[in-house]
Amino acid sequence: MKEIFIQLLKDKFAKIALIVLGVIYFSLLFADFLAPYTKDFSDRSMAYVPPSKIFTIDENGKFSKPYTYNYIREFNQDTLEMQYRLDRSKKYYLNFFAKGMSYKFLGIIPANIHLVTVEPNGRLFLLGTDINGRDVFSRLLFGGRISMTIGFLALFVLFPIGLLYGGVSGYFGGKVDMIMMRFAEAVMSIPSFYLLIILASILPSGMTSIQRFILIVVILALIGWASFARVVRGMVLSIKTQEFVLAAKSIGQSNIGIIIKHILPQTASFVIVAMTLSVPSYILSESGLSFLGLGIQQPDASWGNMLKEAQEFTNIIYRPWLLTPGFLIFVAVLAFNLIGDTIRDILDPKSKMR
């Protein structure tokens, strides 16, 4: 692992991808501190407010402490649209590392210190608001916790099942292998995304987002283990004829012990690459389900259900800040794919020779 990490840092694109993912996960971990508002904040009078403008130079042309103005909502009689203009009658100064809305850090420690807040009665919307007057920037941080962790949680369920299933199938061979692989192929033949839609749509409507989150993780794992197990099985077929496996048999070690202690560790390089390349697909699956309204439900946020609001043409044209979740999904998936491809090159001896 140390060698892999060193080689990753030597690759320019992989290094950038690591930094990007590091910034994303750091921001999600400290979301309560970084977000100006809590995940439950809503101001219905501020629906679809554009991003707040922050000023550092006052009306006299002198440098000033950062400040902003509130927006005033007005109805345009000519265009029949709601418009917003800055209310320049009062400044609201920004405060850093100041007290704001109360929250529980990591869901445990009570706190109320935020990186940036605004004076009382002021509103700070760094990326504008949605239809319910909720701060998009704050919801991006809280929603990213779901979208960026669901892949790893699914892998913790999927990979142990796939490893053990493929290891047993390849090691014993014969009829055991035939029966196990036919079952795995039957699972692989099921269209995964359509199955996700069906399973998610029949979930009880009264379920909480946490319960839906756990079930989506389980569903993703149960439909993804088969293809992974098939590849592991192929590797085990070649590994089980090696001398160290025959030596373990000769000293009387059990079959399960040989599989777990001697054979499966030899697949570690493939497992590392497969895990890295699998995370993006699960991020996209969760985002797709939430986008279709079958995943995480409002008012809880995920990047998928936040992006759903941007599917309307008028929002894309007049409220482009609503597309930010889609941009973050693209960046995260691209970063994971870059790292996975680089790790695959590092662990491939032929690639090293080239």
N, C-alpha and C positions, 0 to 999 in steps of 0.2 A: 504493500500500500504506500509505503514511503517513496519507493521508486516511481510508482505511478504518479504520485502527487508532484514529484520533482519534474518528471517529464511533462506533466500538464502545464506547469509554470513556464516551461521552455517554449511551449507552443503559444504564439501570439493570440490567436483567436480563442483557444481554450482558456487562456489566462483572463481575457476580457469577459468570457462567459462566466468564469468562476467569480469574478468581481461583481458582475451584474447579479448573479444569484445570491451572492453574499449580502449585497445591499438590499435585495428584495426580502430575504428571510430575516435580516436584522430589523428592517422596517416593520415586518409583520410581528416579530417578537415584541417589539416596543410600540405596538400600534396605539395602545392607550395613552402613552406619553406623547407620541408624535402627532396624534390626531387632535385638532382643535376642539372637536366635539365627541361625545360618546356615540355608540352605535344606535342608541335609541332617540337621538336628537331629531327633532322635526319642527319646522316653522312653515305652516301651510301658506302663509302670506308671502313667502319667498320662493314660490314654485318657479323652476327654470330660470333662476337668477344667473347671469353670466359670472365668470370668475371675478373675484374682487381685484380691483386695481390697487396696488400698493405703491405709495409715493414716498420718496426720500428727499425730495426737494420741494420746499414750500412755495407759496405764491410770490414770494419776494426773490426767488432764485437762490435761496440759501439751503444748505444741507440741514435736514431735520431728522428727528427720530421717525422711523417708519410709521406711516399712518394710512388709513383708508377711509372711504366714505361709504355710507349705506346706499342701497339702491331704492329708488321710488318706482313703484309699478304704475303705469298709466295705460289707458286704452286709447289706441289710435283710431279715430273715427274714419280716417281715409282708407287705411289698410285693413281695418277691423282686426287688429292684432294687439296683443299685450306687449308693451315696450317698457324698458327699464332705463332710467337715467340716474346719474350720480346726484345725490343730495349733498351739495357742497356747503351747506349751511353749518355743518358740524363735523369736525375731524374726530376720528377714533384711533388712538395710538395703539400700536402693537406692543405687547409685553412678552418678554422671553423668560422661560423658566418661572412662570408665574402660576398662581392658583387659578383653577378653572372648575369645570364640572367634575364631580367625584366619580371615581371608578375603582375597580379592583385590579391591581397589576397582576397579570397571569391568572386572574380569577381568584386570587387569594389575598393579596396585600392591599388594604385600603389606601388610596392616594388621591390627590387632586392637583398634582403639578403637571403642567403641559409644556411642551417645547415652546409653543407660541399661543397666545390668547389675545383677545382684543378687549378694549375697555367696555364697561357695562353699557348695554343697549346697542352696542356695535355688532356687526356681523362680518365674519371673515370666512369667505368661501373660496378657497384656493383654486378649486376646479369647478366652481359653480354648484348648482343644486339640481335635484331631479324633480319629478312632477309633484312629489310630496314635500318639497322644501328641505330635503335632507342633504347634508354636505357630501358631495361626491368624493372628495379627497379622503375624508374620514371613513366612508363606507368602502373605499378601495382597500384601505389597510385592514379593516375587519373582515371584508369579504375574501381577501387574499389568503387569510388563514385557512379557510375551507378549501379554496381552489388549489392551493400549493401544498397542502398536506394530505389530501385525499389519495394522491398517487402513491405516496410512501406507505400509508396505512394499508392500502390494497396490496402492495408488494409484500408486506409482512405476513399477510394471509396467503397470498398466491404462491410465493416462492417456496416456502416449506412444503406445501402440498405438492407442487410440481417436482421439486427435487426428490422427495421421498417416493412419489409415485413413479417417476421416470427411473429412479435408481433401482427400485424393486423389479420393475418390468424388464429392464435391460439385464440385470444380474441373473435372474432366474430363467429368462428366455422361455422357449417352448410354448406350451399351451397357456401358461400364465401370461407371457408376453403378448401372445395373440389376443387373448380376451381383454387384457388391460388396454392395449393399443386400439382395439376396435371401439371400446367405450370412449377413449380419448378422442378418436376421430369423429365419433358421433357428436361429441360436445363441440369440437372444432367446426363442424358443418353448420352449426346454428349461427345465423347472422347476429353478431354480438350486439350491435347498436340497436337493432330492432327488438332484440330480446330485452335490452335495457329499457326501452320505451314501454314495452308491454308490462314488465315487472314493476317499473316505477309508476305506471298509470293505475295499477290495481292496488297500490298501497292505500291504506285508510287515510281519508282526508284530515282526520283529527290528529295525525302524528305531528310531533314537534320536529323542528329542523334538525335537532341533534339525532333523533331517532331515524329520520330519513337519511341523514349523513352516514350513520352506521350501516344502515341497510344498503345504501349505494356502494359503500366500501366492500361489503360482503358480496354483493351481486357482481361487481367488477372483478373481484378475486375468483369467484366461482366460474366465470366464463373465460377467464384468461389463463388458467393453469394448464390447460390441455396442450396447447402449442409449446409451452415451455417444457412440459414433461416429455414431449416427444423428442425434442432436441437433446435433453439430458439422457434419455434412454439410448439414443444413438451414440453418445459419448461413452456411456457406461459399457456398451457392447465391446468397444475397443479397449477400454481400461481394464476390464475384468480378466483379460488374458495376460496382464503384466505380471512380472515375477513377484512383486511385493504382495499382490493379491494371492498368488499361489502360496507364498510363504505364510501369510496370515491363515490360510486354510489349513496348512500343514501343522500349525501349532494348536489347532482346534478352536479358533475364534468363531463365534456365531456368524451366521450370514448377515443378520441385521447389523452387527458390530462391524463387519467388513465393509458393508455399504456406507454406513455413517462415518466411520473413522478413517477409512482408506480410499474409498472410491469417490464419494461425493466431494471431498476437499479438492480432488484433482480437477473438478469442474469450476473451480473458483473464478478463473479468468473469464469464462463465458458468463457466469452468473453476474459478475460485476458489470460487464458490458450490457447484458440483457436488462438488468435493473435500471441502469442509467438511461437506456433507450426506451424503456417501458413507461417511465414516469410521464413524459409528454402526452402519450396516448390517453392516460387516465385523467390528466388535467383537461384534455379536450373532451373526453367523455362526460365528465362532471359538468363542464361548462355548457356542453350541448344539451344535456338533460335540463339544467337550470334555465337555459335559454328557451327551451320548449315548455317551461313551466312544470316539469316533472321532477325536478331536483329540489334544491334548497328553496324554501318558500319565503315570500315576503312576510314580515318586515326584515327577517334576517337576510344578510347580504352574502352573495358570492359573485365572482366576476361574471359568471354565466347569466344569472338573473338580472344583474345590473346592465349587461349588454342588451338584454331583451328590449329595454326601453328605447334603444337606438335603432331599432329596426324600422321605425317610421321615417319616411323620406324627409318630412319637414324637420324632424329632430337632427337628421344627418346634416342638413343644409344650415339650419339656424342654431343648432345647439351641438356643435362638434365635440364639446367636452364630454358628452355622454358616450363617445367612442373610446374613451381612455381604457376601460377594462379590456376591450378587444386588443388594443395595442400592448397591454401588459401580458395578456395571454400569448400573443405572438412572440414577444421578447423572451418570456420564460421558456416556451417550447423550443425556440431557436437555441437558447443557451444550453438547455439539456441535451439537445441533439448534437451540438458542437462538442460538448464534453464527452458524450457517448462515442462519437466517431473517433475522437482523439484517443480515448482509452482503448478502443478496438484496435487502432493502429499500433499503440504501444505494446499491447499484449499479443499481437500477431507477429510471429518470427519472420515470416516472409516480407511483411511490411518493413520490419527493421532492416532486413538485408537490402531492400530496395533503397 
